[in-house]
Amino acid sequence: MILDDFRLDGDVALVTGASRGLGRAMAAALGEAGANVAVTARSKAGLDETAALVREAGAEALAVPADVAAPGEIDRLVGKVLARFGKIDILVNNVGTTARYPAEDFPPDEWRRIMDVNVTSVFSLTNLVVGSMKKTGGGRIINTASLLSEIGVALIPAYAASKGAIRQLTKAWAVEWAKYDIRVNAIGPGYMHTEMTEPLYHDKKRHETVMSRVAIKRWGTPEDVKGVVVFLASRASGYITGQIIYVDGGWLAG
């Protein structure tokens, strides 16, 4: 039955940036589909809440607070996950941060911080996890891209550059690791109403701008990414790699 191909029973997932918002929703969705889920972020309280959602779905959960951009933290994180579960079948690279400045005034320290979190930590963590995936016969890597992987928006040049990099890493990894039965895809969220975007959501001018272009006349929610992350993590997407699925309510189509 086709619905069986969406099940993740017996799989182990690691989700970064999982203390709130989209990361929390994706971790919960993977648990609901049957995977055991390790979650990480800097906030322990938020991670514990996410882990509780996974357990409510009947799956095992492991919360590992970590700053993936800090030296040594990635090795510690992966070591804890492997010690608990013995493998990682699914990696969801959701961690991300941003800052708003005019391009010509962008502070160099902020540029480096955003690149370290959004690109370098993803590169380093993925390369480490892939070693485990090769030993166990394959895996699925799901990156969080963005509308900014495709379009430009003023005042966030570092974020745009980082999400362009995620788009290209997704494609490069997909080509390089297909022979190991490792599939690499990305989810490109549109304007999502989360804790991080709360100020934008309540900014009347920005809200009107978003609503004028989104074909489905509402902002997205974390619930909107749950189906696509399970699809990309499952056998149902077995012939899909190197792709970005935009969950944007039709923003890019307009």
C-alpha positions as protocol buffer text, in pm:
chain_id: "A"
residue {
  index: 1
  type: MET
  ca { x: 0 y: 0 z: 0 }
}
residue {
  index: 2
  type: ILE
  ca { x: 131 y: 344 z: -92 }
}
residue {
  index: 3
  type: LEU
  ca { x: 79 y: 485 z: 257 }
}
residue {
  index: 4
  type: ASP
  ca { x: 324 y: 229 z: 390 }
}
residue {
  index: 5
  type: ASP
  ca { x: 597 y: 398 z: 186 }
}
residue {
  index: 6
  type: PHE
  ca { x: 559 y: 709 z: 400 }
}
residue {
  index: 7
  type: ARG
  ca { x: 630 y: 522 z: 724 }
}
residue {
  index: 8
  type: LEU
  ca { x: 966 y: 572 z: 897 }
}
residue {
  index: 9
  type: ASP
  ca { x: 950 y: 288 z: 1147 }
}
residue {
  index: 10
  type: GLY
  ca { x: 1297 y: 184 z: 1261 }
}
residue {
  index: 11
  type: ASP
  ca { x: 1465 y: 499 z: 1127 }
}
residue {
  index: 12
  type: VAL
  ca { x: 1661 y: 747 z: 1336 }
}
residue {
  index: 13
  type: ALA
  ca { x: 1643 y: 1120 z: 1258 }
}
residue {
  index: 14
  type: LEU
  ca { x: 1853 y: 1412 z: 1379 }
}
residue {
  index: 15
  type: VAL
  ca { x: 1692 y: 1757 z: 1353 }
}
residue {
  index: 16
  type: THR
  ca { x: 1887 y: 2077 z: 1418 }
}
residue {
  index: 17
  type: GLY
  ca { x: 1726 y: 2407 z: 1516 }
}
residue {
  index: 18
  type: ALA
  ca { x: 1450 y: 2200 z: 1674 }
}
residue {
  index: 19
  type: SER
  ca { x: 1361 y: 2402 z: 1983 }
}
residue {
  index: 20
  type: ARG
  ca { x: 1074 y: 2591 z: 1816 }
}
residue {
  index: 21
  type: GLY
  ca { x: 899 y: 2678 z: 1491 }
}
residue {
  index: 22
  type: LEU
  ca { x: 968 y: 2478 z: 1178 }
}
residue {
  index: 23
  type: GLY
  ca { x: 1229 y: 2255 z: 1341 }
}
residue {
  index: 24
  type: ARG
  ca { x: 990 y: 2154 z: 1616 }
}
residue {
  index: 25
  type: ALA
  ca { x: 716 y: 2077 z: 1365 }
}
residue {
  index: 26
  type: MET
  ca { x: 948 y: 1867 z: 1147 }
}
residue {
  index: 27
  type: ALA
  ca { x: 1080 y: 1670 z: 1446 }
}
residue {
  index: 28
  type: ALA
  ca { x: 725 y: 1599 z: 1563 }
}
residue {
  index: 29
  type: ALA
  ca { x: 621 y: 1493 z: 1212 }
}
residue {
  index: 30
  type: LEU
  ca { x: 909 y: 1247 z: 1182 }
}
residue {
  index: 31
  type: GLY
  ca { x: 812 y: 1099 z: 1518 }
}
residue {
  index: 32
  type: GLU
  ca { x: 450 y: 1071 z: 1409 }
}
residue {
  index: 33
  type: ALA
  ca { x: 568 y: 878 z: 1102 }
}
residue {
  index: 34
  type: GLY
  ca { x: 751 y: 629 z: 1324 }
}
residue {
  index: 35
  type: ALA
  ca { x: 1111 y: 754 z: 1341 }
}
residue {
  index: 36
  type: ASN
  ca { x: 1305 y: 790 z: 1663 }
}
residue {
  index: 37
  type: VAL
  ca { x: 1423 y: 1152 z: 1676 }
}
residue {
  index: 38
  type: ALA
  ca { x: 1725 y: 1331 z: 1822 }
}
residue {
  index: 39
  type: VAL
  ca { x: 1678 y: 1706 z: 1846 }
}
residue {
  index: 40
  type: THR
  ca { x: 1932 y: 1980 z: 1901 }
}
residue {
  index: 41
  type: ALA
  ca { x: 1942 y: 2357 z: 1948 }
}
residue {
  index: 42
  type: ARG
  ca { x: 2091 y: 2593 z: 2204 }
}
residue {
  index: 43
  type: SER
  ca { x: 1773 y: 2615 z: 2414 }
}
residue {
  index: 44
  type: LYS
  ca { x: 1732 y: 2317 z: 2648 }
}
residue {
  index: 45
  type: ALA
  ca { x: 1382 y: 2417 z: 2758 }
}
residue {
  index: 46
  type: GLY
  ca { x: 1260 y: 2439 z: 2400 }
}
residue {
  index: 47
  type: LEU
  ca { x: 1424 y: 2108 z: 2311 }
}
residue {
  index: 48
  type: ASP
  ca { x: 1255 y: 1932 z: 2601 }
}
residue {
  index: 49
  type: GLU
  ca { x: 917 y: 2053 z: 2473 }
}
residue {
  index: 50
  type: THR
  ca { x: 997 y: 1923 z: 2125 }
}
residue {
  index: 51
  type: ALA
  ca { x: 1113 y: 1589 z: 2261 }
}
residue {
  index: 52
  type: ALA
  ca { x: 788 y: 1559 z: 2455 }
}
residue {
  index: 53
  type: LEU
  ca { x: 591 y: 1596 z: 2129 }
}
residue {
  index: 54
  type: VAL
  ca { x: 795 y: 1316 z: 1971 }
}
residue {
  index: 55
  type: ARG
  ca { x: 730 y: 1089 z: 2267 }
}
residue {
  index: 56
  type: GLU
  ca { x: 358 y: 1170 z: 2259 }
}
residue {
  index: 57
  type: ALA
  ca { x: 361 y: 1032 z: 1903 }
}
residue {
  index: 58
  type: GLY
  ca { x: 496 y: 702 z: 2038 }
}
residue {
  index: 59
  type: ALA
  ca { x: 858 y: 741 z: 1927 }
}
residue {
  index: 60
  type: GLU
  ca { x: 1181 y: 768 z: 2123 }
}
residue {
  index: 61
  type: ALA
  ca { x: 1338 y: 1111 z: 2159 }
}
residue {
  index: 62
  type: LEU
  ca { x: 1680 y: 1242 z: 2260 }
}
residue {
  index: 63
  type: ALA
  ca { x: 1737 y: 1612 z: 2335 }
}
residue {
  index: 64
  type: VAL
  ca { x: 2099 y: 1730 z: 2303 }
}
residue {
  index: 65
  type: PRO
  ca { x: 2153 y: 2103 z: 2365 }
}
residue {
  index: 66
  type: ALA
  ca { x: 2439 y: 2221 z: 2145 }
}
residue {
  index: 67
  type: ASP
  ca { x: 2570 y: 2520 z: 1955 }
}
residue {
  index: 68
  type: VAL
  ca { x: 2657 y: 2361 z: 1622 }
}
residue {
  index: 69
  type: ALA
  ca { x: 2869 y: 2660 z: 1524 }
}
residue {
  index: 70
  type: ALA
  ca { x: 3100 y: 2616 z: 1825 }
}
residue {
  index: 71
  type: PRO
  ca { x: 3424 y: 2412 z: 1799 }
}
residue {
  index: 72
  type: GLY
  ca { x: 3383 y: 2054 z: 1914 }
}
residue {
  index: 73
  type: GLU
  ca { x: 3006 y: 2069 z: 1953 }
}
residue {
  index: 74
  type: ILE
  ca { x: 2927 y: 1879 z: 1633 }
}
residue {
  index: 75
  type: ASP
  ca { x: 3147 y: 1586 z: 1731 }
}
residue {
  index: 76
  type: ARG
  ca { x: 2986 y: 1577 z: 2076 }
}
residue {
  index: 77
  type: LEU
  ca { x: 2635 y: 1594 z: 1930 }
}
residue {
  index: 78
  type: VAL
  ca { x: 2682 y: 1316 z: 1676 }
}
residue {
  index: 79
  type: GLY
  ca { x: 2861 y: 1103 z: 1934 }
}
residue {
  index: 80
  type: LYS
  ca { x: 2565 y: 1126 z: 2171 }
}
residue {
  index: 81
  type: VAL
  ca { x: 2314 y: 1039 z: 1900 }
}
residue {
  index: 82
  type: LEU
  ca { x: 2515 y: 738 z: 1781 }
}
residue {
  index: 83
  type: ALA
  ca { x: 2571 y: 620 z: 2138 }
}
residue {
  index: 84
  type: ARG
  ca { x: 2195 y: 624 z: 2198 }
}
residue {
  index: 85
  type: PHE
  ca { x: 2060 y: 497 z: 1866 }
}
residue {
  index: 86
  type: GLY
  ca { x: 2357 y: 344 z: 1684 }
}
residue {
  index: 87
  type: LYS
  ca { x: 2288 y: 517 z: 1352 }
}
residue {
  index: 88
  type: ILE
  ca { x: 2146 y: 826 z: 1181 }
}
residue {
  index: 89
  type: ASP
  ca { x: 1922 y: 759 z: 880 }
}
residue {
  index: 90
  type: ILE
  ca { x: 1776 y: 1107 z: 839 }
}
residue {
  index: 91
  type: LEU
  ca { x: 1948 y: 1442 z: 893 }
}
residue {
  index: 92
  type: VAL
  ca { x: 1740 y: 1761 z: 887 }
}
residue {
  index: 93
  type: ASN
  ca { x: 1965 y: 2068 z: 869 }
}
residue {
  index: 94
  type: ASN
  ca { x: 1723 y: 2332 z: 994 }
}
residue {
  index: 95
  type: VAL
  ca { x: 1950 y: 2554 z: 1203 }
}
residue {
  index: 96
  type: GLY
  ca { x: 1963 y: 2915 z: 1087 }
}
residue {
  index: 97
  type: THR
  ca { x: 1996 y: 3278 z: 1191 }
}
residue {
  index: 98
  type: THR
  ca { x: 1983 y: 3622 z: 1031 }
}
residue {
  index: 99
  type: ALA
  ca { x: 2045 y: 3993 z: 1084 }
}
residue {
  index: 100
  type: ARG
  ca { x: 1920 y: 4306 z: 906 }
}
residue {
  index: 101
  type: TYR
  ca { x: 2158 y: 4579 z: 786 }
}
residue {
  index: 102
  type: PRO
  ca { x: 2212 y: 4768 z: 462 }
}
residue {
  index: 103
  type: ALA
  ca { x: 2463 y: 4576 z: 253 }
}
residue {
  index: 104
  type: GLU
  ca { x: 2728 y: 4848 z: 261 }
}
residue {
  index: 105
  type: ASP
  ca { x: 2703 y: 4874 z: 640 }
}
residue {
  index: 106
  type: PHE
  ca { x: 2685 y: 4502 z: 715 }
}
residue {
  index: 107
  type: PRO
  ca { x: 2912 y: 4430 z: 1016 }
}
residue {
  index: 108
  type: PRO
  ca { x: 3186 y: 4180 z: 927 }
}
residue {
  index: 109
  type: ASP
  ca { x: 3135 y: 3996 z: 1256 }
}
residue {
  index: 110
  type: GLU
  ca { x: 2766 y: 3948 z: 1178 }
}
residue {
  index: 111
  type: TRP
  ca { x: 2849 y: 3824 z: 828 }
}
residue {
  index: 112
  type: ARG
  ca { x: 3085 y: 3564 z: 973 }
}
residue {
  index: 113
  type: ARG
  ca { x: 2838 y: 3461 z: 1243 }
}
residue {
  index: 114
  type: ILE
  ca { x: 2558 y: 3402 z: 994 }
}
residue {
  index: 115
  type: MET
  ca { x: 2783 y: 3210 z: 757 }
}
residue {
  index: 116
  type: ASP
  ca { x: 2920 y: 3001 z: 1044 }
}
residue {
  index: 117
  type: VAL
  ca { x: 2571 y: 2901 z: 1158 }
}
residue {
  index: 118
  type: ASN
  ca { x: 2387 y: 2877 z: 827 }
}
residue {
  index: 119
  type: VAL
  ca { x: 2656 y: 2725 z: 606 }
}
residue {
  index: 120
  type: THR
  ca { x: 2973 y: 2610 z: 780 }
}
residue {
  index: 121
  type: SER
  ca { x: 2797 y: 2422 z: 1060 }
}
residue {
  index: 122
  type: VAL
  ca { x: 2567 y: 2255 z: 807 }
}
residue {
  index: 123
  type: PHE
  ca { x: 2865 y: 2156 z: 592 }
}
residue {
  index: 124
  type: SER
  ca { x: 3059 y: 2016 z: 888 }
}
residue {
  index: 125
  type: LEU
  ca { x: 2767 y: 1831 z: 1049 }
}
residue {
  index: 126
  type: THR
  ca { x: 2655 y: 1677 z: 721 }
}
residue {
  index: 127
  type: ASN
  ca { x: 3004 y: 1556 z: 631 }
}
residue {
  index: 128
  type: LEU
  ca { x: 3031 y: 1389 z: 971 }
}
residue {
  index: 129
  type: VAL
  ca { x: 2688 y: 1225 z: 956 }
}
residue {
  index: 130
  type: VAL
  ca { x: 2745 y: 1100 z: 601 }
}
residue {
  index: 131
  type: GLY
  ca { x: 3026 y: 882 z: 728 }
}
residue {
  index: 132
  type: SER
  ca { x: 2775 y: 699 z: 947 }
}
residue {
  index: 133
  type: MET
  ca { x: 2521 y: 679 z: 664 }
}
residue {
  index: 134
  type: LYS
  ca { x: 2772 y: 516 z: 433 }
}
residue {
  index: 135
  type: LYS
  ca { x: 2838 y: 245 z: 692 }
}
residue {
  index: 136
  type: THR
  ca { x: 2468 y: 165 z: 731 }
}
residue {
  index: 137
  type: GLY
  ca { x: 2385 y: 162 z: 359 }
}
residue {
  index: 138
  type: GLY
  ca { x: 2238 y: 503 z: 288 }
}
residue {
  index: 139
  type: GLY
  ca { x: 2031 y: 787 z: 425 }
}
residue {
  index: 140
  type: ARG
  ca { x: 1835 y: 1102 z: 359 }
}
residue {
  index: 141
  type: ILE
  ca { x: 1956 y: 1457 z: 411 }
}
residue {
  index: 142
  type: ILE
  ca { x: 1700 y: 1739 z: 415 }
}
residue {
  index: 143
  type: ASN
  ca { x: 1823 y: 2098 z: 421 }
}
residue {
  index: 144
  type: THR
  ca { x: 1620 y: 2407 z: 499 }
}
residue {
  index: 145
  type: ALA
  ca { x: 1656 y: 2647 z: 208 }
}
residue {
  index: 146
  type: SER
  ca { x: 1448 y: 2963 z: 164 }
}
residue {
  index: 147
  type: LEU
  ca { x: 1277 y: 3189 z: -86 }
}
residue {
  index: 148
  type: LEU
  ca { x: 1609 y: 3372 z: -59 }
}
residue {
  index: 149
  type: SER
  ca { x: 1770 y: 3074 z: -234 }
}
residue {
  index: 150
  type: GLU
  ca { x: 1592 y: 3205 z: -545 }
}
residue {
  index: 151
  type: ILE
  ca { x: 1515 y: 3576 z: -502 }
}
residue {
  index: 152
  type: GLY
  ca { x: 1677 y: 3883 z: -352 }
}
residue {
  index: 153
  type: VAL
  ca { x: 1544 y: 4088 z: -62 }
}
residue {
  index: 154
  type: ALA
  ca { x: 1702 y: 4407 z: 71 }
}
residue {
  index: 155
  type: LEU
  ca { x: 1878 y: 4431 z: 408 }
}
residue {
  index: 156
  type: ILE
  ca { x: 1958 y: 4060 z: 456 }
}
residue {
  index: 157
  type: PRO
  ca { x: 2252 y: 3998 z: 219 }
}
residue {
  index: 158
  type: ALA
  ca { x: 2426 y: 3748 z: 448 }
}
residue {
  index: 159
  type: TYR
  ca { x: 2112 y: 3539 z: 493 }
}
residue {
  index: 160
  type: ALA
  ca { x: 2049 y: 3545 z: 117 }
}
residue {
  index: 161
  type: ALA
  ca { x: 2407 y: 3439 z: 45 }
}
residue {
  index: 162
  type: SER
  ca { x: 2385 y: 3159 z: 301 }
}
residue {
  index: 163
  type: LYS
  ca { x: 2061 y: 3022 z: 161 }
}
residue {
  index: 164
  type: GLY
  ca { x: 2200 y: 3039 z: -192 }
}
residue {
  index: 165
  type: ALA
  ca { x: 2487 y: 2828 z: -62 }
}
residue {
  index: 166
  type: ILE
  ca { x: 2244 y: 2576 z: 88 }
}
residue {
  index: 167
  type: ARG
  ca { x: 2071 y: 2545 z: -250 }
}
residue {
  index: 168
  type: GLN
  ca { x: 2399 y: 2463 z: -423 }
}
residue {
  index: 169
  type: LEU
  ca { x: 2525 y: 2232 z: -148 }
}
residue {
  index: 170
  type: THR
  ca { x: 2201 y: 2036 z: -182 }
}
residue {
  index: 171
  type: LYS
  ca { x: 2270 y: 1981 z: -550 }
}
residue {
  index: 172
  type: ALA
  ca { x: 2642 y: 1910 z: -511 }
}
residue {
  index: 173
  type: TRP
  ca { x: 2589 y: 1658 z: -232 }
}
residue {
  index: 174
  type: ALA
  ca { x: 2306 y: 1488 z: -421 }
}
residue {
  index: 175
  type: VAL
  ca { x: 2534 y: 1423 z: -717 }
}
residue {
  index: 176
  type: GLU
  ca { x: 2833 y: 1313 z: -508 }
}
residue {
  index: 177
  type: TRP
  ca { x: 2652 y: 1079 z: -269 }
}
residue {
  index: 178
  type: ALA
  ca { x: 2385 y: 918 z: -486 }
}
residue {
  index: 179
  type: LYS
  ca { x: 2611 y: 616 z: -538 }
}
residue {
  index: 180
  type: TYR
  ca { x: 2591 y: 551 z: -162 }
}
residue {
  index: 181
  type: ASP
  ca { x: 2209 y: 558 z: -166 }
}
residue {
  index: 182
  type: ILE
  ca { x: 2214 y: 892 z: 13 }
}
residue {
  index: 183
  type: ARG
  ca { x: 1950 y: 1131 z: -115 }
}
residue {
  index: 184
  type: VAL
  ca { x: 1983 y: 1506 z: -54 }
}
residue {
  index: 185
  type: ASN
  ca { x: 1694 y: 1747 z: -93 }
}
residue {
  index: 186
  type: ALA
  ca { x: 1579 y: 2075 z: 58 }
}
residue {
  index: 187
  type: ILE
  ca { x: 1263 y: 2244 z: 176 }
}
residue {
  index: 188
  type: GLY
  ca { x: 1224 y: 2611 z: 87 }
}
residue {
  index: 189
  type: PRO
  ca { x: 979 y: 2772 z: 329 }
}
residue {
  index: 190
  type: GLY
  ca { x: 800 y: 3087 z: 225 }
}
residue {
  index: 191
  type: TYR
  ca { x: 668 y: 3343 z: 471 }
}
residue {
  index: 192
  type: MET
  ca { x: 593 y: 3136 z: 780 }
}
residue {
  index: 193
  type: HIS
  ca { x: 425 y: 3266 z: 1094 }
}
residue {
  index: 194
  type: THR
  ca { x: 664 y: 3153 z: 1368 }
}
residue {
  index: 195
  type: GLU
  ca { x: 820 y: 3303 z: 1679 }
}
residue {
  index: 196
  type: MET
  ca { x: 1110 y: 3431 z: 1468 }
}
residue {
  index: 197
  type: THR
  ca { x: 885 y: 3610 z: 1217 }
}
residue {
  index: 198
  type: GLU
  ca { x: 637 y: 3747 z: 1471 }
}
residue {
  index: 199
  type: PRO
  ca { x: 756 y: 4110 z: 1425 }
}
residue {
  index: 200
  type: LEU
  ca { x: 720 y: 4085 z: 1045 }
}
residue {
  index: 201
  type: TYR
  ca { x: 378 y: 3924 z: 1076 }
}
residue {
  index: 202
  type: HIS
  ca { x: 252 y: 4217 z: 1281 }
}
residue {
  index: 203
  type: ASP
  ca { x: 418 y: 4479 z: 1061 }
}
residue {
  index: 204
  type: LYS
  ca { x: 119 y: 4610 z: 867 }
}
residue {
  index: 205
  type: LYS
  ca { x: 315 y: 4715 z: 557 }
}
residue {
  index: 206
  type: ARG
  ca { x: 511 y: 4388 z: 534 }
}
residue {
  index: 207
  type: HIS
  ca { x: 201 y: 4180 z: 603 }
}
residue {
  index: 208
  type: GLU
  ca { x: 17 y: 4352 z: 319 }
}
residue {
  index: 209
  type: THR
  ca { x: 313 y: 4299 z: 85 }
}
residue {
  index: 210
  type: VAL
  ca { x: 321 y: 3928 z: 161 }
}
residue {
  index: 211
  type: MET
  ca { x: -53 y: 3887 z: 123 }
}
residue {
  index: 212
  type: SER
  ca { x: -49 y: 4069 z: -211 }
}
residue {
  index: 213
  type: ARG
  ca { x: 177 y: 3805 z: -365 }
}
residue {
  index: 214
  type: VAL
  ca { x: 93 y: 3478 z: -189 }
}
residue {
  index: 215
  type: ALA
  ca { x: -155 y: 3289 z: -407 }
}
residue {
  index: 216
  type: ILE
  ca { x: -294 y: 3101 z: -106 }
}
residue {
  index: 217
  type: LYS
  ca { x: -402 y: 3406 z: 88 }
}
residue {
  index: 218
  type: ARG
  ca { x: -239 y: 3337 z: 421 }
}
residue {
  index: 219
  type: TRP
  ca { x: 101 y: 3306 z: 584 }
}
residue {
  index: 220
  type: GLY
  ca { x: 233 y: 2955 z: 624 }
}
residue {
  index: 221
  type: THR
  ca { x: 256 y: 2780 z: 959 }
}
residue {
  index: 222
  type: PRO
  ca { x: 493 y: 2513 z: 1093 }
}
residue {
  index: 223
  type: GLU
  ca { x: 220 y: 2256 z: 1026 }
}
residue {
  index: 224
  type: ASP
  ca { x: 263 y: 2324 z: 653 }
}
residue {
  index: 225
  type: VAL
  ca { x: 611 y: 2169 z: 643 }
}
residue {
  index: 226
  type: LYS
  ca { x: 523 y: 1845 z: 823 }
}
residue {
  index: 227
  type: GLY
  ca { x: 401 y: 1655 z: 517 }
}
residue {
  index: 228
  type: VAL
  ca { x: 691 y: 1747 z: 294 }
}
residue {
  index: 229
  type: VAL
  ca { x: 960 y: 1655 z: 547 }
}
residue {
  index: 230
  type: VAL
  ca { x: 805 y: 1311 z: 595 }
}
residue {
  index: 231
  type: PHE
  ca { x: 778 y: 1269 z: 217 }
}
residue {
  index: 232
  type: LEU
  ca { x: 1145 y: 1356 z: 160 }
}
residue {
  index: 233
  type: ALA
  ca { x: 1255 y: 1133 z: 448 }
}
residue {
  index: 234
  type: SER
  ca { x: 1055 y: 833 z: 327 }
}
residue {
  index: 235
  type: ARG
  ca { x: 1065 y: 568 z: 56 }
}
residue {
  index: 236
  type: ALA
  ca { x: 784 y: 755 z: -120 }
}
residue {
  index: 237
  type: SER
  ca { x: 1045 y: 1000 z: -255 }
}
residue {
  index: 238
  type: GLY
  ca { x: 1297 y: 732 z: -344 }
}
residue {
  index: 239
  type: TYR
  ca { x: 1375 y: 868 z: -693 }
}
residue {
  index: 240
  type: ILE
  ca { x: 1403 y: 1234 z: -588 }
}
residue {
  index: 241
  type: THR
  ca { x: 1738 y: 1394 z: -509 }
}
residue {
  index: 242
  type: GLY
  ca { x: 1901 y: 1733 z: -557 }
}
residue {
  index: 243
  type: GLN
  ca { x: 1567 y: 1913 z: -545 }
}
residue {
  index: 244
  type: ILE
  ca { x: 1421 y: 2202 z: -348 }
}
residue {
  index: 245
  type: ILE
  ca { x: 1049 y: 2187 z: -271 }
}
residue {
  index: 246
  type: TYR
  ca { x: 918 y: 2535 z: -199 }
}
residue {
  index: 247
  type: VAL
  ca { x: 643 y: 2551 z: 61 }
}
residue {
  index: 248
  type: ASP
  ca { x: 551 y: 2910 z: -12 }
}
residue {
  index: 249
  type: GLY
  ca { x: 179 y: 2931 z: -84 }
}
residue {
  index: 250
  type: GLY
  ca { x: 253 y: 3017 z: -447 }
}
residue {
  index: 251
  type: TRP
  ca { x: 486 y: 3313 z: -381 }
}
residue {
  index: 252
  type: LEU
  ca { x: 742 y: 3211 z: -645 }
}
residue {
  index: 253
  type: ALA
  ca { x: 470 y: 3124 z: -896 }
}
residue {
  index: 254
  type: GLY
  ca { x: 333 y: 3480 z: -896 }
}
